[in-house]
Amino acid sequence: MWLSWRNAARAAKDFEHMRTSLYIPEVLLAKKRVLIMEYIQGARVDDLQYLADASIDRNKVALELSRIFNQMVFINGWFHADPHPGNLLIRPATITTKSPYNFEIVLLDHGLYFDIGTPLRINYSKFWLSLISPASESTNADRRKYAELVGNIGPDLYPIFEAAMTGRAGLEGTFEDDPSGPSLERASGLINVSRQTETEVELIRNTIMTREGMFTDILNVLRRVPRRVLMVLKLNDLTSRNLDHSLMTTHSNVRVFLINAKYCVYAIWRDDQKRIINAMRDSGLLSLSLLSEYFICWWRYQKRYSTVVFVETFMDIQARLIITKAWLRGLLTHGFSGAHLAASGLA
């Protein structure tokens, strides 16, 4: 129980100076076998009825969950490794809240955390950016390069590792399609993926069941990938797919990938900044080559980050229009109560 107390205290400190909806319950007593924490009244984050009754926007909940765990993985380098819906509560924001929204997300059960060192964290960030970027010869090479650096995965097992990362049947240039099998249009990058179809689900299922050696390859991937990376994949599955589906969000299915991109871009910029500043201390502040490199890295960060923010804004407007249409449809059929339920994903 002391471990849970220390982990909770460190998690709270990591977010201490941030404006975030994350709330870590206060530890009142920690003994070897006893842990008493502050009582929290709330509900599971995927309880749509509770969200509707509290006028909490389910889209914002999904996005804020993604921001919290991306902050842990890509920036803090230390993350909660068991954030299933039973360990996540939501409640209306309190008077003293730091949340930018009208809700707080309460993180429970702090017994299992993993650290992720800087080299692995930066390579993982670059891997995600390569998956999000449109396919090209250099991008496909980067995907395989960083898969090896992050997961010890060679070219032979790369397609399976990519499918585990993305939850999809493969991006453009990953798999060679069977001419006798079902036709599937593959996305160039995660930013281009459409919602998963029954055809794609069936293709994944049939591939696992019928392709020779597939089950052995899956076991080899699980054997090679470091445990902390497997925990990150589990975390990614929750924030990128499961909760987005459970909350019946109206934003694009790639919306959470844009949040990933923002944190990856920022993590890489911070690493570049630290590296160049350390080099300046050794070579002098007036080194033209280092000043030039600093400006190039900064400009690349600004360009990437601004592009993501622009696309995010456009997608959020689309999501809000879908909710508005649902509200109007509910209003016309069942009055104001029906409008509220329809906008909350309950009708």
Residue pairs with C-beta under 8 A, 6 or more apart in sequence:
1 30
1 31
1 32
1 33
1 34
1 35
2 30
2 31
2 32
3 111
4 30
4 35
4 109
4 110
4 111
5 27
5 30
5 35
5 110
7 80
7 110
7 111
7 113
8 24
8 25
8 27
8 37
8 110
9 27
10 78
10 113
11 24
11 72
11 80
11 107
11 110
11 113
12 24
14 71
14 72
14 76
14 78
15 22
15 24
15 71
18 71
18 98
19 98
19 99
19 100
20 64
20 67
20 68
20 71
20 98
20 99
20 100
21 64
21 68
21 93
21 97
21 98
21 99
21 100
21 101
21 103
21 104
21 105
22 68
22 104
22 105
22 107
23 40
23 97
23 99
23 104
23 105
23 106
23 107
24 106
24 107
24 110
25 37
25 38
25 40
25 106
25 108
26 37
26 38
27 35
27 36
27 37
27 38
28 36
28 37
28 38
29 35
29 36
30 36
40 89
40 91
40 106
40 108
41 91
42 50
42 89
42 90
42 91
42 106
43 50
43 89
43 90
43 91
44 50
44 85
44 86
44 88
44 89
44 90
45 61
45 65
45 85
45 88
45 89
45 90
45 105
45 243
45 247
46 85
46 243
46 246
46 247
47 90
48 58
48 247
48 248
48 344
48 345
48 346
49 346
50 56
50 90
51 57
51 58
51 61
51 90
51 247
51 344
52 340
52 341
52 344
52 345
52 346
54 92
54 102
54 103
55 102
56 90
56 92
56 101
56 102
56 103
57 101
58 247
58 248
58 249
58 344
58 345
59 247
59 249
59 250
59 251
59 316
59 319
59 323
60 101
60 103
61 90
61 103
61 105
61 247
62 243
62 244
62 247
62 249
62 251
62 256
63 251
63 255
63 256
63 259
64 101
64 105
65 88
65 105
65 239
65 243
66 239
66 240
66 256
66 259
66 260
67 259
67 263
68 105
68 107
69 79
69 80
69 83
69 235
69 238
69 239
70 239
70 259
70 260
70 262
70 263
71 263
72 78
72 79
72 80
73 79
73 116
73 121
73 124
73 232
73 235
73 263
74 121
74 124
74 125
74 260
74 263
74 264
74 266
74 267
75 263
75 266
75 267
75 270
77 115
77 116
77 117
77 118
77 121
78 113
78 114
78 115
78 116
79 113
79 114
79 116
79 231
79 232
79 235
80 87
80 107
80 110
80 112
80 113
80 235
81 112
81 113
81 114
81 231
81 234
81 235
82 109
82 111
82 112
83 107
83 235
83 238
83 239
84 238
85 243
85 246
86 108
87 107
87 108
87 109
88 105
88 106
88 107
88 108
89 105
89 106
89 108
90 103
90 104
90 105
90 106
91 103
91 104
91 106
92 102
92 103
92 104
93 99
93 101
93 102
93 103
93 104
94 104
97 104
114 227
114 228
114 231
114 232
115 228
116 124
116 228
116 232
118 271
120 149
120 150
120 228
120 229
121 267
122 267
122 268
122 271
123 146
123 149
123 150
124 146
124 150
124 229
124 232
125 263
125 264
125 265
125 267
125 268
126 142
126 146
126 264
126 268
127 142
127 143
127 146
127 147
127 149
127 150
127 165
128 260
128 261
128 264
129 261
129 264
129 265
129 268
130 139
130 142
130 143
130 146
131 143
131 162
131 165
131 166
131 171
131 189
131 190
132 189
132 190
132 191
132 257
132 260
132 261
133 139
133 189
133 191
134 188
134 189
134 191
134 192
135 171
135 172
135 173
135 188
135 189
139 189
140 173
140 174
143 158
143 162
144 155
144 158
147 153
147 158
147 161
147 162
148 154
150 229
151 161
151 221
151 224
151 225
151 226
151 229
152 224
152 225
152 226
153 161
153 221
153 224
153 225
156 217
157 217
157 220
157 221
157 224
158 174
159 170
159 174
159 175
160 214
160 217
160 218
160 221
161 221
161 225
162 170
162 171
162 174
163 169
163 170
163 204
164 221
164 233
165 233
165 236
166 190
166 193
167 196
167 237
167 240
167 241
168 187
168 193
168 196
168 200
169 175
169 184
169 186
169 200
169 203
169 204
169 207
170 186
171 186
171 187
171 188
171 189
171 190
171 193
172 186
172 187
172 188
172 189
174 186
175 186
177 183
177 184
181 203
181 206
182 199
182 202
182 203
184 199
184 200
184 203
187 193
187 194
190 254
190 257
191 254
191 257
191 258
191 261
191 311
192 254
193 253
193 254
194 253
195 253
196 253
207 214
208 214
208 215
208 218
222 230
225 233
239 256
240 256
240 257
240 260
244 253
244 255
244 256
247 345
248 345
249 255
249 319
250 319
250 322
250 323
250 326
250 345
251 315
251 316
251 318
251 319
252 315
252 318
252 319
254 315
255 312
255 315
255 316
255 319
258 308
258 311
258 312
258 315
259 312
261 304
261 308
262 305
262 308
262 309
262 312
265 301
265 304
265 305
265 308
266 301
266 305
268 301
269 297
269 298
269 300
269 301
272 297
272 301
273 294
273 297
273 298
276 290
276 293
276 294
276 297
277 294
279 287
279 290
280 287
280 290
280 294
283 290
323 343
324 343
326 342
326 343
326 345
327 339
327 340
327 342
327 343
328 339
329 342
330 338
330 339
330 340
330 341
330 342
330 343
330 347
331 338
331 339
331 342
334 341
334 342
334 347
338 347
341 347
